[in-house]
Amino acid sequence: MSRVCLIEDDPIMGEALVERLELEGFSVVWHRTGSAGMRALAAGAIDLAVIDVNLPDLSGADLFARLLDERVRIPPSLFMTGYGSIEDAVRLLKLGAADYLTKPLDPTALIERLRALAGGKGAGTDAPHDTPLGISPAMRHLAGELARMARHAQTPLLIGGESGVGKEVVARHLHRLQCPDAPFIAVNCAALPETLIEAELFGHEKGAFTGADRRRAGVFEQAGEGILFLDEIGDMPLALQSRLLRVVQDRQLTRVGGSEPVETPTRLVCATHQDLTALVREGRFREDLYYRVRVLEIRIPPLRERPEDILWLAERFVADYGRRVPRERRVLTPEDRERLLHSKWPGNARELQHLLERACILGQGERLALDGALDIPKEQGLKAQAQASERAAIETALVEQDCNMTATAARLGISRKTLWQKMKRYGIKRIQ
C-alpha cells in the first residue's frame, strides 16, 4: 500500500481527497500547513506527496525548494494549483516535481497519476516528468486516451482540431506508444496534385502510365506495420475516396496498373480541421468512409482553451532555438510570459512557434524581440482566460453528470456549495 502525504489547507477538499484516496487503496497522512507537511516529508516513510501550491504559511513551491536545499529525499510530488499559479507550477516542474494538476481538480486524473508514479522506478527529483503533449488537463487526458488506443493497432483513428493545434504531433506520439521501431509516413492530402495522389497512396507498376519506368511502392506499403498519417483527409478527391474505403475495409490494395492484391497491415490515422459531417451532408465526403475512418476519434482543443500549455510550449520552443543556435540563447522574461498568456493564438501552437522563432532571431542578448509582434486586447488577461477555462470545465462536468449537482461537485473535486457559488458567478443555468 502506497503512503501518501497530503498537504492541503482547505478542510472540505482535504476531507474529500482523504476519503477518495483511501477508497482507492492508498494510506493517507493529511497535513493542513506547509510547515507540518515539510516535517512529515523530512521524516521519511512517505511514498508519494500531494501538495497544494497555495498554503497558509508558505507556498508549495517554497516548501519544495527548502526540502531541496536541505537535501531531503523527496518522494514523487504532485502539486495542485489554481490557474493563477501556473508559473509557480512550471517552476516546480523544473525543480523536479513529478507533476501538477489544476483546479477544479479531476479526482480520477489524480488517482491515475498517483498510480503511475507509485508504479514507476525511482523517486524524488530523479523521477522523470513525461509531458509529451502538454500540461493542461485536456492534453493529459488526451495522452491517456492515446495510450489506450495504442493497444488497438489495426483500428483507424480520426484526429480533429483547428489548424496549428498539433495533429501530427499527436499522431507521432501515438506512433511512439504503438510501434516506435516501425515507419511513420505522413502525407498531406491537400498538398498532392490530384493526378498523382492515387499513385502516391497505392503505388504503381512499371508502365502503368507515362514516366512509370519502374515499380514503386505507395505510402501504404512504405508504412508497413507502422502508421500512415493522412493529413487534411477532407481534401481528398471524392473519386479516390472509394478506393481508400476498400483498402481500409479489406486491408489490401492494388497498385495502379496492377492486378495482384497487396496486404496492408498499416494503421491509418487521418486528420482534418474541417467538419466532416458537414462535408458528408454536402456530398463532398463519402458517408461510408467517414464512419470507417472515425472508429476512434479525438479532438485537440485550441490553445485558447488550454492556457496552461502556452508557457510550457513557449519554454520548449525557446529552448529548442537555444540548442540549434547555442550562441544566441534567449530567455523568456516575466513580461514576455504575461504577454504570451494574454494572446488569443488563433493560429494555435504553430503560430506561437513561428512567432517565438522570429522573436529569437531578432532578439538581442538574452532578450526576445516580442515588441509589436503580439496583438493583445487589454481585457484578455490571465484572469479572464482562467475564468473562461473554469467555466468551461464546470459546464462540461454538468453535461457529463446529467446536471447532478453532487456528482458534478465530486467530479470537479469541490463542494456542492462551491459549485453553486461558481455557477451563480458565471451565470450557468442548471438544465433539467
C-alpha positions as CSV (number, residue, x, y, z in Angstrom):
1,M,0.0,0.0,0.0
2,S,1.5,3.4,-1.1
3,R,1.7,6.0,1.7
4,V,0.6,9.5,0.6
5,C,1.3,12.7,2.3
6,L,-1.5,15.2,1.5
7,I,-0.8,18.8,2.3
8,E,-4.0,20.8,1.8
9,D,-5.4,23.6,3.9
10,D,-9.0,23.5,2.6
11,P,-10.9,21.3,5.0
12,I,-13.6,20.3,2.5
13,M,-11.3,19.4,-0.3
14,G,-8.8,17.7,2.1
15,E,-11.5,15.5,3.7
16,A,-12.8,14.6,0.2
17,L,-9.4,13.7,-1.1
18,V,-8.5,11.6,2.0
19,E,-11.7,9.7,1.6
20,R,-11.2,9.1,-2.1
21,L,-7.6,8.1,-1.8
22,E,-8.3,5.7,1.0
23,L,-11.1,4.1,-1.1
24,E,-8.6,3.7,-3.9
25,G,-6.3,1.8,-1.6
26,F,-3.8,4.5,-0.5
27,S,-2.7,5.1,3.0
28,V,-3.0,8.9,3.7
29,V,-1.5,11.3,6.2
30,W,-3.1,14.7,5.9
31,H,-1.4,18.0,7.0
32,R,-3.1,21.4,6.8
33,T,0.0,23.6,6.8
34,G,3.2,23.7,4.7
35,S,5.5,23.5,7.8
36,A,3.7,20.4,9.2
37,G,3.8,18.8,5.8
38,M,7.5,19.6,5.4
39,R,8.3,18.0,8.7
40,A,6.5,14.8,7.7
41,L,8.3,14.6,4.3
42,A,11.7,15.3,6.0
43,A,11.0,12.4,8.4
44,G,10.7,10.0,5.5
45,A,8.5,6.9,5.3
46,I,6.4,8.6,2.6
47,D,5.9,7.1,-0.9
48,L,4.0,10.0,-2.6
49,A,3.2,13.6,-1.9
50,V,0.1,15.6,-3.0
51,I,0.7,19.3,-2.2
52,D,-1.4,22.4,-2.7
53,V,0.6,25.3,-4.2
54,N,-1.3,27.9,-2.0
55,L,-0.8,27.1,1.7
56,P,-1.5,29.5,4.6
57,D,2.1,29.6,6.0
58,L,4.3,29.0,3.0
59,S,3.7,28.2,-0.7
60,G,4.1,24.7,-2.0
61,A,7.0,26.0,-4.2
62,D,8.8,27.3,-1.1
63,L,8.2,24.0,0.7
64,F,9.7,22.0,-2.2
65,A,12.7,24.4,-2.6
66,R,13.5,24.2,1.1
67,L,13.5,20.4,1.1
68,L,15.8,20.5,-1.9
69,D,18.2,22.9,-0.1
70,E,18.2,20.6,2.9
71,R,19.0,17.6,0.6
72,V,16.0,15.7,1.9
73,R,14.9,12.7,-0.1
74,I,11.7,13.9,-1.6
75,P,9.1,11.3,-2.8
76,P,7.4,11.8,-6.2
77,S,5.4,15.0,-5.6
78,L,2.3,16.1,-7.4
79,F,1.1,19.7,-6.9
80,M,-2.4,21.1,-7.1
81,T,-2.8,24.7,-8.3
82,G,-5.3,27.3,-9.4
83,Y,-4.9,28.8,-12.8
84,G,-3.3,31.9,-11.3
85,S,-0.4,29.8,-10.1
86,I,0.6,28.2,-13.4
87,E,4.0,29.9,-13.5
88,D,4.8,28.6,-10.0
89,A,3.8,25.1,-11.1
90,V,6.0,25.3,-14.2
91,R,8.9,26.4,-11.9
92,L,8.2,23.4,-9.7
93,L,8.5,21.0,-12.7
94,K,11.9,22.5,-13.4
95,L,13.0,21.9,-9.8
96,G,12.0,18.2,-10.1
97,A,8.3,18.0,-9.1
98,A,6.7,14.9,-10.7
99,D,3.6,16.6,-12.0
100,Y,0.8,19.1,-11.3
101,L,-3.0,19.3,-11.8
102,T,-5.1,22.4,-12.0
103,K,-8.3,23.2,-10.0
104,P,-11.1,22.4,-10.3
105,L,-9.5,19.1,-9.6
106,D,-10.3,15.9,-11.5
107,P,-10.1,13.2,-8.8
108,T,-9.9,10.4,-11.5
109,A,-6.9,12.1,-13.1
110,L,-5.3,12.5,-9.7
111,I,-5.7,8.8,-8.9
112,E,-4.4,7.7,-12.3
113,R,-1.3,9.9,-12.0
114,L,-0.6,8.7,-8.4
115,R,-0.8,5.1,-9.5
116,A,1.5,5.8,-12.4
117,L,4.0,7.4,-10.0
118,A,3.7,4.6,-7.5
119,G,4.4,2.1,-10.1
120,G,7.4,4.0,-11.7
121,K,11.0,3.4,-10.9
122,G,13.0,5.9,-8.8
123,A,11.6,8.7,-6.6
124,G,12.1,12.3,-5.8
125,T,13.9,14.6,-8.1
126,D,15.3,11.8,-10.2
127,A,11.8,10.7,-11.3
128,P,11.2,11.7,-14.9
129,H,8.5,14.1,-15.8
130,D,6.9,13.0,-19.0
131,T,4.8,15.7,-20.7
132,P,4.8,14.7,-24.4
133,L,1.8,16.7,-25.4
134,G,1.1,19.4,-22.8
135,I,0.5,20.0,-19.1
136,S,-3.1,21.1,-19.3
137,P,-5.8,18.6,-18.1
138,A,-7.2,18.3,-21.6
139,M,-3.8,17.3,-23.1
140,R,-3.0,14.9,-20.2
141,H,-6.4,13.3,-20.7
142,L,-5.7,13.0,-24.4
143,A,-2.3,11.4,-23.7
144,G,-4.1,8.8,-21.6
145,E,-6.6,8.1,-24.4
146,L,-3.7,7.6,-26.8
147,A,-2.1,5.1,-24.5
148,R,-5.3,3.0,-24.6
149,M,-5.7,3.5,-28.4
150,A,-2.1,2.3,-29.0
151,R,-3.3,-1.2,-27.9
152,H,-5.6,-1.4,-30.9
153,A,-3.1,-1.3,-33.7
154,Q,-5.4,-2.0,-36.6
155,T,-8.2,0.4,-35.8
156,P,-8.3,3.7,-37.8
157,L,-8.2,6.9,-35.8
158,L,-9.5,10.4,-36.8
159,I,-7.9,13.4,-35.2
160,G,-9.8,16.7,-35.4
161,G,-8.9,20.2,-34.4
162,E,-8.1,23.7,-35.8
163,S,-5.1,24.3,-38.0
164,G,-1.9,24.5,-35.9
165,V,-3.1,22.6,-32.8
166,G,-0.6,19.8,-33.4
167,K,-2.4,17.0,-35.0
168,E,0.7,15.5,-36.5
169,V,2.5,15.8,-33.1
170,V,-0.3,13.7,-31.6
171,A,-0.1,11.2,-34.4
172,R,3.7,10.9,-33.8
173,H,3.1,10.4,-30.1
174,L,0.7,7.5,-30.9
175,H,3.4,6.1,-33.1
176,R,6.0,6.2,-30.3
177,L,3.5,4.4,-28.0
178,Q,2.3,1.8,-30.5
179,C,5.2,0.9,-32.9
180,P,8.3,3.1,-32.4
181,D,10.5,0.7,-34.5
182,A,8.1,0.7,-37.5
183,P,7.8,3.5,-40.1
184,F,5.7,6.7,-39.6
185,I,4.7,8.1,-43.0
186,A,2.9,11.5,-43.2
187,V,1.0,12.7,-46.3
188,N,-0.8,16.0,-46.7
189,C,-3.8,15.2,-49.0
190,A,-4.3,18.9,-49.7
191,A,-0.7,19.3,-51.0
192,L,-0.7,16.5,-53.6
193,P,-1.8,17.1,-57.2
194,E,-5.0,15.2,-57.9
195,T,-3.2,13.4,-60.8
196,L,-0.6,12.0,-58.6
197,I,-2.4,11.2,-55.3
198,E,-3.6,7.8,-56.3
199,A,-0.1,6.6,-57.3
200,E,1.3,8.2,-54.2
201,L,-1.1,6.3,-51.9
202,F,-1.3,2.9,-53.6
203,G,1.9,2.8,-55.7
204,H,2.2,1.8,-59.3
205,E,3.5,-0.9,-61.6
206,K,6.1,-0.4,-64.3
207,G,4.5,1.1,-67.4
208,A,1.2,2.0,-65.6
209,F,1.4,5.5,-67.1
210,T,3.9,7.7,-68.9
211,G,7.0,8.1,-66.9
212,A,6.4,5.0,-64.8
213,D,9.7,3.3,-65.7
214,R,9.8,1.0,-62.6
215,R,7.5,-0.4,-59.9
216,R,7.0,2.0,-57.0
217,A,5.6,1.3,-53.6
218,G,2.9,3.7,-52.3
219,V,2.8,5.2,-48.9
220,F,0.6,2.3,-47.6
221,E,3.3,-0.2,-48.4
222,Q,6.1,2.2,-47.2
223,A,4.4,2.4,-43.8
224,G,4.4,-1.4,-43.4
225,E,3.4,-2.3,-39.9
226,G,3.7,1.3,-38.8
227,I,1.4,4.3,-39.1
228,L,0.2,6.2,-42.2
229,F,-0.9,9.7,-41.3
230,L,-3.2,11.3,-43.9
231,D,-3.5,15.0,-43.0
232,E,-6.4,17.0,-44.4
233,I,-8.4,13.9,-45.3
234,G,-11.3,16.2,-46.1
235,D,-9.5,17.5,-49.2
236,M,-9.2,14.0,-50.7
237,P,-10.9,13.9,-54.2
238,L,-14.3,12.2,-54.0
239,A,-13.4,9.7,-56.7
240,L,-10.4,8.5,-54.8
241,Q,-12.3,8.0,-51.5
242,S,-14.0,4.8,-52.8
243,R,-10.5,3.2,-53.3
244,L,-9.4,4.3,-49.9
245,L,-12.5,2.8,-48.4
246,R,-11.8,-0.6,-49.9
247,V,-8.2,-0.5,-48.6
248,V,-9.4,0.4,-45.1
249,Q,-12.1,-2.3,-45.1
250,D,-10.1,-5.2,-46.8
251,R,-6.6,-4.2,-45.6
252,Q,-5.5,-4.9,-49.1
253,L,-4.6,-2.6,-52.1
254,T,-3.9,-3.0,-55.7
255,R,-1.2,-0.8,-57.3
256,V,-2.1,1.4,-60.2
257,G,-1.7,-0.7,-63.3
258,G,-1.5,-3.9,-61.3
259,S,-3.9,-6.8,-60.7
260,E,-2.5,-8.6,-57.7
261,P,-3.6,-7.6,-54.2
262,V,-1.0,-6.5,-51.6
263,E,-1.6,-6.9,-47.9
264,T,-1.5,-3.6,-45.9
265,P,-1.0,-4.1,-42.1
266,T,-0.6,-0.3,-41.7
267,R,-2.7,1.6,-39.1
268,L,-4.4,4.5,-40.7
269,V,-4.5,7.8,-38.8
270,C,-6.4,10.7,-40.5
271,A,-6.6,14.3,-39.5
272,T,-8.7,17.3,-40.6
273,H,-9.5,20.8,-39.5
274,Q,-12.9,20.6,-41.3
275,D,-16.3,19.4,-40.2
276,L,-16.5,16.1,-41.9
277,T,-20.2,15.7,-41.0
278,A,-20.9,18.9,-42.9
279,L,-18.9,17.6,-45.9
280,V,-20.9,14.4,-45.8
281,R,-24.2,16.4,-45.9
282,E,-22.9,18.4,-48.8
283,G,-21.9,15.3,-50.7
284,R,-18.2,16.1,-50.7
285,F,-17.1,13.2,-48.4
286,R,-18.4,9.7,-48.6
287,E,-20.6,8.7,-45.6
288,D,-19.3,5.1,-45.5
289,L,-15.7,6.3,-45.5
290,Y,-16.5,8.8,-42.8
291,Y,-17.8,6.1,-40.4
292,R,-14.8,3.8,-41.3
293,V,-12.1,6.3,-40.6
294,R,-13.6,7.6,-37.3
295,V,-14.0,4.3,-35.5
296,L,-11.8,6.0,-32.9
297,E,-11.9,9.8,-32.8
298,I,-10.2,12.5,-30.7
299,R,-10.3,16.3,-30.8
300,I,-7.4,18.5,-29.9
301,P,-8.6,21.7,-28.2
302,P,-7.4,25.0,-29.5
303,L,-4.6,26.7,-27.5
304,R,-7.0,29.4,-26.2
305,E,-9.0,26.7,-24.4
306,R,-5.9,25.4,-22.6
307,P,-3.9,28.4,-21.4
308,E,-1.7,26.2,-19.1
309,D,0.1,24.9,-22.2
310,I,1.1,28.3,-23.6
311,L,4.1,28.9,-21.3
312,W,5.0,25.2,-21.4
313,L,5.2,25.3,-25.2
314,A,6.9,28.6,-25.2
315,E,9.7,27.4,-23.0
316,R,10.2,24.3,-25.2
317,F,10.3,26.4,-28.4
318,V,12.8,28.9,-26.9
319,A,15.0,26.1,-25.5
320,D,14.9,24.3,-28.9
321,Y,16.2,27.5,-30.6
322,G,19.0,27.7,-28.0
323,R,20.0,24.2,-28.8
324,R,20.1,24.9,-32.5
325,V,21.9,28.2,-32.1
326,P,23.9,28.0,-28.9
327,R,25.5,31.4,-29.3
328,E,22.0,33.0,-29.2
329,R,20.3,31.7,-26.1
330,R,17.2,33.7,-25.3
331,V,15.3,33.8,-22.1
332,L,11.6,34.5,-21.5
333,T,11.2,37.4,-19.1
334,P,8.2,37.7,-16.8
335,E,6.9,40.4,-19.1
336,D,7.2,38.1,-22.1
337,R,5.3,35.4,-20.3
338,E,2.5,37.8,-19.4
339,R,2.2,39.0,-23.0
340,L,2.1,35.4,-24.3
341,L,-0.6,34.4,-21.9
342,H,-2.7,37.4,-22.9
343,S,-2.8,36.5,-26.6
344,K,-5.7,34.5,-28.1
345,W,-3.5,32.5,-30.5
346,P,-5.9,32.0,-33.5
347,G,-3.1,30.0,-35.2
348,N,-2.6,27.9,-32.1
349,A,0.8,26.2,-31.4
350,R,2.1,26.7,-34.9
351,E,1.6,30.5,-34.6
352,L,3.2,30.5,-31.2
353,Q,6.2,28.6,-32.5
354,H,6.7,30.8,-35.6
355,L,6.3,34.0,-33.5
356,L,8.9,32.8,-31.0
357,E,11.4,31.8,-33.6
358,R,11.1,35.2,-35.2
359,A,11.5,36.8,-31.8
360,C,14.6,34.7,-31.0
361,I,16.2,35.6,-34.4
362,L,15.6,39.3,-34.0
363,G,16.4,39.4,-30.3
364,Q,19.5,40.8,-28.6
365,G,21.5,39.2,-25.9
366,E,19.1,37.1,-23.8
367,R,16.0,39.2,-24.7
368,L,13.4,38.2,-27.3
369,A,12.1,40.7,-29.7
370,L,8.4,40.5,-29.0
371,D,7.6,44.2,-29.4
372,G,4.9,44.7,-32.0
373,A,4.6,41.0,-32.6
374,L,1.5,40.4,-30.4
375,D,-1.9,42.0,-30.8
376,I,-3.2,41.7,-27.2
377,P,-6.6,43.1,-26.2
378,K,-6.4,44.7,-22.8
379,E,-9.3,42.8,-21.4
380,Q,-7.8,39.5,-22.3
381,G,-5.7,38.9,-19.3
382,L,-4.7,35.8,-17.4
383,K,-7.6,36.1,-15.0
384,A,-10.1,36.3,-17.9
385,Q,-8.6,33.2,-19.5
386,A,-8.6,31.4,-16.2
387,Q,-12.3,32.2,-15.6
388,A,-13.2,31.1,-19.2
389,S,-11.4,27.8,-18.6
390,E,-13.1,27.3,-15.2
391,R,-16.5,28.0,-16.6
392,A,-15.9,25.5,-19.5
393,A,-14.8,22.9,-17.0
394,I,-17.9,23.3,-14.9
395,E,-20.3,23.2,-18.0
396,T,-18.6,20.1,-19.3
397,A,-18.8,18.3,-15.9
398,L,-22.5,19.2,-15.6
399,V,-23.2,17.7,-19.0
400,E,-21.2,14.6,-18.2
401,Q,-23.0,14.1,-14.9
402,D,-26.5,14.8,-16.3
403,C,-26.7,18.0,-14.2
404,N,-26.5,16.0,-10.9
405,M,-25.0,18.6,-8.6
406,T,-23.5,16.1,-6.1
407,A,-21.9,14.0,-8.9
408,T,-20.6,17.2,-10.7
409,A,-19.1,18.6,-7.5
410,A,-17.3,15.3,-6.9
411,R,-16.1,15.2,-10.5
412,L,-14.6,18.7,-10.1
413,G,-13.2,18.0,-6.6
414,I,-15.1,20.8,-4.9
415,S,-18.1,21.0,-2.5
416,R,-21.7,21.5,-3.6
417,K,-21.7,24.9,-2.1
418,T,-18.6,26.0,-4.0
419,L,-20.2,24.6,-7.2
420,W,-23.4,26.6,-6.6
421,Q,-21.4,29.7,-6.0
422,K,-19.3,29.3,-9.1
423,M,-22.4,28.6,-11.2
424,K,-24.0,31.8,-9.9
425,R,-20.9,33.8,-10.6
426,Y,-20.7,32.6,-14.2
427,G,-24.4,32.7,-14.8
428,I,-24.5,28.9,-15.6
429,K,-28.1,27.6,-15.6
430,R,-28.8,24.1,-14.4
431,I,-30.7,22.5,-17.3
432,Q,-33.0,19.6,-16.3
